[in-house]
Amino acid sequence: MNTNQYLNNQRLILEQTLKGMAFTMGYKKIQRMTCDMEKVFYEICYGKMDTNIVDIVFQCIDALEAYRMNIIKFQDEGTEDNEPIIAKLNTVLKEGADASVSDLKKITEEQNLLFMQRTLLVTESANSIKKKVGVQ
């Protein structure tokens, strides 16, 4: 397994963890976004997506961070549903299914590491929310 495959697998595991925690705590908006992100990560793992997805996934991570801040301040996700971002994810899924594996190799090691760091930050944030609201 090369480094990109390893990082992609780790991303998928982190996304599944975040989705499961959102489901457990009843955060439906986070759950929906992470569910769609998970589908994209599966496609990436199987080499079916191109590098255009990176920007959209960063937007998802920013949206998840905004949800986290709302949960910390107000004990709920807020009113933003982030439909435009979710629509972009689903569009990429539909259009990106035919992308070649060579397109995936364009994702640099630096992008992978940055993406992994941001994903880990979101997971750590979810754990801190979990502790704050008393969910074990």
MDTraj code that builds the backbone (N, CA, C; nanometers):
import mdtraj as md
import numpy as np

residues = "MET ASN THR ASN GLN TYR LEU ASN ASN GLN ARG LEU ILE LEU GLU GLN THR LEU LYS GLY MET ALA PHE THR MET GLY TYR LYS LYS ILE GLN ARG MET THR CYS ASP MET GLU LYS VAL PHE TYR GLU ILE CYS TYR GLY LYS MET ASP THR ASN ILE VAL ASP ILE VAL PHE GLN CYS ILE ASP ALA LEU GLU ALA TYR ARG MET ASN ILE ILE LYS PHE GLN ASP GLU GLY THR GLU ASP ASN GLU PRO ILE ILE ALA LYS LEU ASN THR VAL LEU LYS GLU GLY ALA ASP ALA SER VAL SER ASP LEU LYS LYS ILE THR GLU GLU GLN ASN LEU LEU PHE MET GLN ARG THR LEU LEU VAL THR GLU SER ALA ASN SER ILE LYS LYS LYS VAL GLY VAL GLN".split()
xyz = np.array([
    [0.0858, -0.1180, 0.0000],
    [0.0000, 0.0000, 0.0000],
    [0.0899, 0.1236, 0.0000],
    [0.0668, 0.2138, -0.0952],
    [0.1475, 0.3358, -0.0990],
    [0.0922, 0.4400, -0.0016],
    [0.1651, 0.5503, 0.0118],
    [0.1282, 0.6536, 0.1084],
    [-0.0094, 0.7124, 0.0790],
    [-0.0386, 0.7396, -0.0488],
    [-0.1695, 0.7962, -0.0825],
    [-0.2825, 0.7015, -0.0448],
    [-0.2654, 0.5734, -0.0721],
    [-0.3692, 0.4759, -0.0356],
    [-0.3877, 0.4718, 0.1155],
    [-0.2764, 0.4736, 0.1881],
    [-0.2840, 0.4708, 0.3341],
    [-0.3599, 0.5932, 0.3860],
    [-0.3245, 0.7130, 0.3366],
    [-0.3908, 0.8348, 0.3818],
    [-0.5385, 0.8352, 0.3435],
    [-0.5688, 0.7869, 0.2249],
    [-0.7088, 0.7792, 0.1843],
    [-0.7872, 0.6863, 0.2756],
    [-0.7280, 0.5739, 0.3119],
    [-0.7946, 0.4813, 0.4037],
    [-0.8136, 0.5446, 0.5409],
    [-0.7138, 0.6178, 0.5888],
    [-0.7247, 0.6849, 0.7182],
    [-0.8340, 0.7914, 0.7154],
    [-0.8419, 0.8661, 0.6053],
    [-0.9483, 0.9656, 0.5896],
    [-1.0848, 0.9007, 0.5995],
    [-1.0985, 0.7888, 0.5326],
    [-1.2263, 0.7182, 0.5322],
    [-1.2627, 0.6721, 0.6735],
    [-1.1667, 0.6204, 0.7457],
    [-1.1912, 0.5765, 0.8832],
    [-1.2324, 0.6947, 0.9709],
    [-1.1623, 0.8078, 0.9581],
    [-1.1965, 0.9261, 1.0367],
    [-1.3364, 0.9763, 1.0023],
    [-1.3701, 0.9744, 0.8740],
    [-1.5023, 1.0208, 0.8319],
    [-1.6118, 0.9309, 0.8877],
    [-1.5885, 0.8013, 0.8863],
    [-1.6868, 0.7080, 0.9415],
    [-1.7033, 0.7301, 1.0917],
    [-1.5945, 0.7586, 1.1598],
    [-1.5998, 0.7855, 1.3036],
    [-1.6810, 0.9119, 1.3309],
    [-1.6535, 1.0165, 1.2561],
    [-1.7251, 1.1424, 1.2744],
    [-1.8736, 1.1247, 1.2441],
    [-1.9043, 1.0532, 1.1375],
    [-2.0446, 1.0283, 1.1009],
    [-2.1151, 0.9509, 1.2125],
    [-2.0493, 0.8497, 1.2656],
    [-2.1085, 0.7704, 1.3737],
    [-2.1315, 0.8525, 1.4994],
    [-2.0360, 0.9404, 1.5323],
    [-2.0526, 1.0248, 1.6506],
    [-2.1670, 1.1235, 1.6301],
    [-2.1789, 1.1782, 1.5089],
    [-2.2892, 1.2713, 1.4802],
    [-2.4231, 1.1993, 1.4943],
    [-2.4305, 1.0770, 1.4454],
    [-2.5540, 0.9989, 1.4568],
    [-2.5870, 0.9731, 1.6037],
    [-2.4870, 0.9338, 1.6800],
    [-2.5065, 0.9035, 1.8221],
    [-2.5561, 1.0247, 1.8999],
    [-2.5047, 1.1424, 1.8647],
    [-2.5406, 1.2636, 1.9374],
    [-2.6611, 1.3350, 1.8774],
    [-2.7147, 1.2841, 1.7658],
    [-2.8351, 1.3416, 1.7068],
    [-2.8125, 1.4644, 1.6213],
    [-2.6910, 1.4835, 1.5705],
    [-2.6614, 1.5979, 1.4854],
    [-2.6846, 1.5589, 1.3394],
    [-2.8055, 1.5817, 1.2933],
    [-2.8481, 1.5350, 1.1608],
    [-2.7759, 1.6050, 1.0459],
    [-2.7465, 1.7333, 1.0585],
    [-2.6788, 1.8055, 0.9513],
    [-2.5349, 1.7560, 0.9340],
    [-2.4672, 1.7352, 1.0453],
    [-2.3317, 1.6802, 1.0390],
    [-2.3374, 1.5394, 0.9817],
    [-2.4343, 1.4627, 1.0255],
    [-2.4490, 1.3256, 0.9778],
    [-2.4696, 1.3231, 0.8257],
    [-2.5544, 1.4113, 0.7754],
    [-2.5812, 1.4130, 0.6308],
    [-2.4558, 1.4491, 0.5525],
    [-2.3872, 1.5544, 0.5991],
    [-2.2672, 1.5965, 0.5275],
    [-2.1595, 1.4880, 0.5313],
    [-2.1384, 1.4295, 0.6475],
    [-2.0346, 1.3272, 0.6569],
    [-2.0716, 1.2014, 0.5790],
    [-2.1984, 1.1723, 0.5686],
    [-2.2421, 1.0576, 0.4883],
    [-2.2062, 1.0800, 0.3413],
    [-2.2336, 1.1992, 0.2897],
    [-2.1989, 1.2294, 0.1508],
    [-2.0482, 1.2365, 0.1318],
    [-1.9770, 1.2893, 0.2313],
    [-1.8312, 1.2920, 0.2232],
    [-1.7752, 1.1503, 0.2198],
    [-1.8352, 1.0617, 0.2971],
    [-1.7888, 0.9230, 0.3011],
    [-1.8001, 0.8578, 0.1634],
    [-1.9088, 0.8851, 0.0927],
    [-1.9257, 0.8300, -0.0425],
    [-1.8131, 0.8775, -0.1339],
    [-1.7773, 1.0053, -0.1209],
    [-1.6685, 1.0599, -0.2018],
    [-1.5366, 0.9928, -0.1640],
    [-1.5136, 0.9727, -0.0343],
    [-1.3891, 0.9084, 0.0086],
    [-1.3793, 0.7651, -0.0437],
    [-1.4906, 0.6939, -0.0488],
    [-1.4884, 0.5601, -0.1076],
    [-1.4447, 0.5677, -0.2537],
    [-1.4978, 0.6634, -0.3261],
    [-1.4597, 0.6792, -0.4663],
    [-1.3102, 0.7113, -0.4787],
    [-1.2600, 0.7965, -0.3893],
    [-1.1177, 0.8304, -0.3915],
    [-1.0340, 0.7055, -0.3636],
    [-1.0756, 0.6271, -0.2648],
    [-1.0012, 0.5048, -0.2309],
    [-0.9916, 0.4098, -0.3488],
    [-1.0949, 0.4072, -0.4299],
    [-1.0952, 0.3181, -0.5460],
    [-1.0431, 0.3866, -0.6714],
    [-0.9863, 0.5061, -0.6558],
    [-0.9217, 0.5735, -0.7666],
    [-1.0153, 0.6283, -0.8719],
    [-1.1370, 0.6597, -0.8351],
    [-1.2356, 0.7039, -0.9330],
    [-1.2585, 0.8547, -0.9328],
    [-1.1834, 0.9291, -0.8543],
    [-1.2070, 1.0730, -0.8457],
    [-1.0813, 1.1479, -0.8885],
    [-1.0990, 1.2724, -0.9260],
    [-0.9835, 1.3545, -0.9598],
    [-0.9588, 1.4583, -0.8499],
    [-0.8591, 1.5412, -0.8724],
    [-0.8165, 1.6349, -0.7684],
    [-0.9131, 1.7505, -0.7465],
    [-1.0113, 1.7688, -0.8324],
    [-1.1073, 1.8780, -0.8130],
    [-1.1842, 1.8642, -0.6832],
    [-1.1917, 1.7455, -0.6319],
    [-1.2692, 1.7204, -0.5103],
    [-1.2034, 1.7832, -0.3875],
    [-1.0731, 1.8067, -0.3905],
    [-1.0017, 1.8562, -0.2725],
    [-1.0617, 1.9868, -0.2221],
    [-1.0885, 2.0819, -0.3117],
    [-1.1458, 2.2106, -0.2708],
    [-1.2829, 2.1920, -0.2062],
    [-1.3634, 2.1059, -0.2631],
    [-1.4978, 2.0839, -0.2092],
    [-1.4895, 2.0188, -0.0712],
    [-1.3982, 1.9248, -0.0553],
    [-1.3841, 1.8590, 0.0751],
    [-1.3358, 1.9590, 0.1795],
    [-1.2463, 2.0509, 0.1413],
    [-1.2050, 2.1553, 0.2355],
    [-1.3240, 2.2424, 0.2746],
    [-1.4139, 2.2704, 0.1810],
    [-1.5354, 2.3451, 0.2146],
    [-1.6202, 2.2663, 0.3142],
    [-1.6251, 2.1365, 0.2965],
    [-1.6995, 2.0513, 0.3909],
    [-1.6381, 2.0585, 0.5304],
    [-1.5069, 2.0532, 0.5353],
    [-1.4397, 2.0596, 0.6652],
    [-1.4659, 2.1945, 0.7313],
    [-1.4642, 2.3006, 0.6527],
    [-1.4960, 2.4331, 0.7083],
    [-1.6402, 2.4366, 0.7600],
    [-1.7323, 2.3750, 0.6859],
    [-1.8724, 2.3701, 0.7290],
    [-1.8855, 2.2883, 0.8580],
    [-1.8139, 2.1781, 0.8666],
    [-1.8167, 2.0972, 0.9891],
    [-1.7622, 2.1764, 1.1077],
    [-1.6598, 2.2553, 1.0824],
    [-1.6043, 2.3402, 1.1885],
    [-1.7075, 2.4433, 1.2336],
    [-1.7831, 2.4995, 1.1389],
    [-1.8876, 2.5960, 1.1747],
    [-1.9968, 2.5279, 1.2583],
    [-2.0330, 2.4063, 1.2203],
    [-2.1294, 2.3302, 1.3020],
    [-2.0755, 2.3106, 1.4431],
    [-1.9480, 2.2762, 1.4519],
    [-1.8853, 2.2540, 1.5829],
    [-1.8926, 2.3792, 1.6689],
    [-1.8629, 2.4938, 1.6090],
    [-1.8671, 2.6189, 1.6849],
    [-2.0089, 2.6496, 1.7325],
    [-2.1085, 2.6231, 1.6486],
    [-2.2475, 2.6426, 1.6897],
    [-2.2842, 2.5498, 1.8052],
    [-2.2383, 2.4271, 1.7978],
    [-2.2693, 2.3312, 1.9043],
    [-2.2071, 2.3770, 2.0354],
    [-2.0837, 2.4243, 2.0288],
    [-2.0167, 2.4714, 2.1507],
    [-2.0890, 2.5924, 2.2092],
    [-2.1277, 2.6874, 2.1230],
    [-2.1901, 2.8105, 2.1720],
    [-2.3374, 2.7944, 2.2080],
    [-2.4114, 2.7184, 2.1246],
    [-2.5574, 2.7163, 2.1386],
    [-2.6174, 2.5775, 2.1617],
    [-2.5345, 2.4747, 2.1714],
    [-2.5785, 2.3372, 2.1904],
    [-2.6655, 2.2839, 2.0759],
    [-2.6558, 2.3434, 1.9584],
    [-2.7167, 2.2845, 1.8388],
    [-2.6343, 2.3230, 1.7162],
    [-2.6667, 2.2625, 1.6030],
    [-2.5873, 2.2814, 1.4817],
    [-2.6109, 2.4158, 1.4132],
    [-2.7169, 2.4832, 1.4460],
    [-2.7495, 2.6084, 1.3800],
    [-2.8454, 2.5875, 1.2643],
    [-2.8662, 2.6926, 1.1876],
    [-2.9662, 2.6871, 1.0815],
    [-2.9080, 2.6602, 0.9440],
    [-2.7796, 2.6746, 0.9253],
    [-2.7168, 2.6535, 0.7938],
    [-2.7172, 2.5048, 0.7588],
    [-2.7757, 2.4732, 0.6427],
    [-2.7796, 2.3320, 0.6030],
    [-2.6697, 2.2962, 0.5030],
    [-2.5989, 2.3965, 0.4498],
    [-2.4880, 2.3754, 0.3570],
    [-2.5269, 2.2955, 0.2331],
    [-2.6504, 2.3145, 0.1873],
    [-2.6981, 2.2441, 0.0679],
    [-2.6095, 2.2667, -0.0549],
    [-2.5582, 2.3891, -0.0774],
    [-2.4724, 2.4066, -0.1957],
    [-2.3477, 2.3167, -0.1934],
    [-2.2896, 2.2998, -0.0758],
    [-2.1710, 2.2150, -0.0642],
    [-2.2096, 2.0685, -0.0866],
    [-2.3197, 2.0263, -0.0265],
    [-2.3658, 1.8876, -0.0437],
    [-2.3996, 1.8625, -0.1904],
    [-2.4589, 1.9612, -0.2567],
    [-2.4897, 1.9465, -0.3994],
    [-2.3612, 1.9308, -0.4810],
    [-2.2576, 2.0075, -0.4456],
    [-2.1291, 1.9936, -0.5153],
    [-2.0717, 1.8535, -0.4955],
    [-2.0795, 1.8022, -0.3730],
    [-2.0317, 1.6659, -0.3467],
    [-2.1028, 1.5654, -0.4365],
    [-2.2338, 1.5769, -0.4428],
    [-2.3108, 1.4817, -0.5227],
    [-2.2852, 1.4979, -0.6722],
    [-2.2621, 1.6216, -0.7164],
    [-2.2274, 1.6444, -0.8565],
    [-2.0938, 1.5791, -0.8891],
    [-1.9973, 1.5969, -0.8012],
    [-1.8657, 1.5361, -0.8228],
    [-1.8776, 1.3840, -0.8244],
    [-1.9616, 1.3301, -0.7393],
    [-1.9812, 1.1849, -0.7395],
    [-2.0345, 1.1379, -0.8747],
    [-2.1307, 1.2103, -0.9278],
    [-2.1902, 1.1709, -1.0557],
    [-2.0925, 1.1895, -1.1708],
    [-2.0244, 1.3039, -1.1731],
    [-1.9345, 1.3343, -1.2836],
    [-1.7987, 1.2677, -1.2702],
    [-1.7556, 1.2458, -1.1465],
    [-1.6203, 1.1952, -1.1241],
    [-1.6058, 1.0460, -1.1309],
    [-1.7138, 0.9757, -1.1466],
    [-1.7058, 0.8300, -1.1457],
    [-1.6205, 0.7754, -1.2587],
    [-1.6024, 0.8524, -1.3649],
    [-1.5252, 0.8046, -1.4780],
    [-1.3819, 0.8577, -1.4803],
    [-1.3429, 0.9320, -1.3787],
    [-1.2072, 0.9868, -1.3764],
    [-1.1053, 0.8743, -1.3687],
    [-0.9913, 0.8962, -1.4291],
    [-0.8903, 0.7904, -1.4326],
    [-0.8077, 0.7890, -1.3051],
    [-0.7444, 0.6747, -1.2799],
    [-0.6584, 0.6607, -1.1628],
    [-0.5403, 0.7561, -1.1741],
    [-0.4925, 0.7830, -1.2943],
    [-0.3790, 0.8740, -1.3091],
    [-0.4143, 1.0147, -1.2619],
    [-0.5412, 1.0551, -1.2740],
    [-0.5830, 1.1852, -1.2225],
    [-0.5671, 1.1913, -1.0714],
    [-0.5964, 1.0815, -1.0048],
    [-0.5853, 1.0776, -0.8592],
    [-0.4415, 1.0978, -0.8143],
    [-0.3460, 1.0517, -0.8924],
    [-0.2052, 1.0625, -0.8550],
    [-0.1576, 1.2071, -0.8552],
    [-0.2362, 1.2983, -0.9118],
    [-0.2004, 1.4396, -0.9121],
    [-0.2111, 1.5010, -0.7732],
    [-0.2830, 1.4357, -0.6845],
    [-0.2921, 1.4856, -0.5471],
    [-0.1552, 1.4693, -0.4833],
    [-0.0976, 1.5783, -0.4431],
    [0.0387, 1.5754, -0.3915],
    [0.0429, 1.5254, -0.2483],
    [0.1591, 1.4865, -0.2081],
    [0.1819, 1.4441, -0.0701],
    [0.1453, 1.5570, 0.0261],
    [0.1801, 1.6802, -0.0105],
    [0.1496, 1.7948, 0.0742],
    [-0.0015, 1.8122, 0.0913],
    [-0.0793, 1.7977, -0.0162],
    [-0.2247, 1.8075, -0.0069],
    [-0.2797, 1.6983, 0.0832],
    [-0.2259, 1.5774, 0.0699],
    [-0.2704, 1.4676, 0.1545],
    [-0.2457, 1.4974, 0.3014],
    [-0.1264, 1.5454, 0.3326],
    [-0.0940, 1.5733, 0.4722],
    [-0.1792, 1.6863, 0.5279],
    [-0.1981, 1.7925, 0.4500],
    [-0.2827, 1.9035, 0.4942],
    [-0.4254, 1.8553, 0.5172],
    [-0.4746, 1.7778, 0.4237],
    [-0.6103, 1.7261, 0.4356],
    [-0.6239, 1.6376, 0.5592],
    [-0.5256, 1.5512, 0.5826],
    [-0.5286, 1.4630, 0.6988],
    [-0.5267, 1.5445, 0.8279],
    [-0.4449, 1.6487, 0.8329],
    [-0.4384, 1.7327, 0.9522],
    [-0.5731, 1.7977, 0.9805],
    [-0.6380, 1.8495, 0.8768],
    [-0.7677, 1.9156, 0.8958],
    [-0.8741, 1.8141, 0.9361],
    [-0.8677, 1.6950, 0.8796],
    [-0.9637, 1.5916, 0.9169],
    [-0.9440, 1.5497, 1.0620],
    [-0.8192, 1.5375, 1.1041],
    [-0.7913, 1.5044, 1.2442],
    [-0.8411, 1.6144, 1.3372],
    [-0.8266, 1.7403, 1.2962],
    [-0.8756, 1.8521, 1.3763],
    [-1.0266, 1.8422, 1.3956],
    [-1.0984, 1.8088, 1.2890],
    [-1.2431, 1.7946, 1.2993],
    [-1.2782, 1.6802, 1.3940],
    [-1.2056, 1.5694, 1.3855],
    [-1.2322, 1.4557, 1.4735],
    [-1.2048, 1.4925, 1.6191],
    [-1.0945, 1.5624, 1.6434],
    [-1.0645, 1.6075, 1.7800],
    [-1.1723, 1.7024, 1.8300],
    [-1.2205, 1.7887, 1.7411],
    [-1.3276, 1.8806, 1.7777],
    [-1.4542, 1.8050, 1.8151],
    [-1.4849, 1.7010, 1.7384],
    [-1.6032, 1.6203, 1.7688],
    [-1.5889, 1.5540, 1.9050],
    [-1.4696, 1.5067, 1.9363],
    [-1.4474, 1.4464, 2.0680],
    [-1.4646, 1.5486, 2.1793],
    [-1.4189, 1.6727, 2.1569],
    [-1.4345, 1.7747, 2.2612],
    [-1.5812, 1.8120, 2.2786],
    [-1.6569, 1.8139, 2.1689],
    [-1.8024, 1.8405, 2.1790],
    [-1.8677, 1.7294, 2.2582],
    [-1.8306, 1.6096, 2.2267],
    [-1.8872, 1.4932, 2.2942],
    [-1.8679, 1.5038, 2.4464],
    [-1.7480, 1.5405, 2.4865],
    [-1.7191, 1.5564, 2.6291],
    [-1.8011, 1.6715, 2.6883],
    [-1.8085, 1.7824, 2.6134],
    [-1.8773, 1.9021, 2.6630],
    [-2.0256, 1.8760, 2.6866],
    [-2.0883, 1.8002, 2.5965],
    [-2.2314, 1.7748, 2.6118],
    [-2.2591, 1.6490, 2.6938],
    [-2.1524, 1.5830, 2.7385],
    [-2.1693, 1.4699, 2.8290],
    [-2.2045, 1.3382, 2.7613],
    [-2.1716, 1.3234, 2.6339],
    [-2.1960, 1.1963, 2.5654],
    [-2.0702, 1.1136, 2.5741],
    [-2.0830, 0.9906, 2.6158],
    [-1.9658, 0.9017, 2.6291],
    [-1.9520, 0.8108, 2.5113],
])
top = md.Topology()
chain = top.add_chain()
for i, resn in enumerate(residues, 1):
    res = top.add_residue(resn, chain, resSeq=i)
    for name in ("N", "CA", "C"):
        top.add_atom(name, md.element.get_by_symbol(name[0]), res)
traj = md.Trajectory(xyz[None], top)
